Amino acid sequence: MEKYTLQYEQIVQAGLNQVWKFFSDPRNLPLITPPGMKFKTLTSNLPDEIHDDLVIEYRVSPLMGYSTNWVSRIKEVKAPDFFIDEQQNGPYRLWIHEHRFKQVDGGILVSDKVTYALPVPFLGFLVNTFLIKPKLDSIFNFRRKKINELFNSFNHTQ
């Protein structure tokens, strides 16, 4: 199985507890997902904060004209430093998403590391290069902009 890894980072001007509170609340994921993905949480009664072994089901349209259910399990949580979610069922053969938070000069370094494998191994390099990686880059670019907007508005209302 051919695996791919992408890493995204940004500095958020906020305190570690504020950043952790936002990212560890599974109800905030729709706020930082592009509208075109038609993201919908199917799991009801979500907790305020994730925990080990929490399973969450979503409906998402990762590619135009294609919708699928996605089931994630929170594999590991060490508040307020990191959490890892893993796809249990969804569009990828493998999907592991590490979320890390670290105090640095200027704020909190928010790091996302995604390790994934495609469901169909043949032509994987081409499919990844021309379709999947650009799509993931656009999702995380949207997320970066939205996080900056949200935290700027949080900071101005406090």
Secondary structure, DSSP 8 states (H G I E B T S, - for coil): ---EEEEEEEEESS-HHHHHHHHT-GGGGGGGS-GGG--EE---S--SS--TT-EEEEEEEEETTEEEEEEEEEEEEETTTEEEEEEEESSSSEEEEEEEEEEETTEEEEEEEEEEE-S--TTHHHHIIIIIHHHHHHHHHHHHHHHHHHHHHHHHH-
